[in-house]
């Protein structure tokens, strides 16, 4: 994976340096926090963000023992007794 810094302005990304041999390649753009925002962020907010991500990504499968019996549901192994 190649990382290149740049600036987003008026709907266009301007790279800080040229990148050869990547013409037409699809990209994913990740917006970084501004330095002032990053200085304010602390470990509590990072854990809060992580908890929110977990909540946003959870899926209700209706299977009550999925975590305990994941090998059974994923790989077809016999259910565990414990």
N, C-alpha and C positions, 0 to 999 in steps of 0.2 A: 504494500500500500504506500502510496506517495502522498505526502502532506506538503501543501504549498500555502503560504500566507498571502492574503490579499485584502481588498476593501470592497464592500458592497455599497454602490451608490447609484441612485436613479434606476434601480432594477438590473444593474449590470455589475458583474464581479470583475474587478481589475486586479490581476495578480501582481505581487511585488517582484517577481522574477519570471523570466520566460521558461516554459516547459516544452522541451522538444519531444517529438515522437508520440504525442498523445492526442492528436487531432481527431475529433469525432468520438472520443471515448466518453462514456457516461460518467457523471460525477455525483457525489453527495456533498452538499454544502452544510457545514455545521457552524452556526453562529456562536462565537466565543463571547464570554462576558467581558464587559468593559473593565478596565483595571479598577476603577472606583467601586464597581459592583462586586468584583472579586474580593476586594479588601474587606467589604462589609460581610460577605458570606463567611460563616463559620461552620464548625463540624455539626452543630445542632441542626442548622438549616439543610446541610447535606443529607443528614439522616432523615429529615422530614421529607426532602425531595425523593429519597430512595423509597420511603414508606408510601408516598403518593404514587410513585411509579409501580410498585408492587400492587397497590390497590387498583390502579387503572388497567393493569395487565391480567388481573385474575379472571379466570373463566369458571363459571359454575357448570360442572359436568353432571351434577346430580349423583355422583358416585361418592358415598360418604366415607369409604375407606381407601380412597385413591392414593393418598400419601403413604399409608401404611402398606398397601398391597400393590405398589406401582409396578413391581416386576411381573406380577400376575397379569395386570392390564396391558402392559407394554410388550412383554415377551412370552406370555402364555404359560408361565411357570405355575405350579400349584400354589394356592393361597397359603400364606404363613399362618400358623396356629397361634402364635404369641400375640 
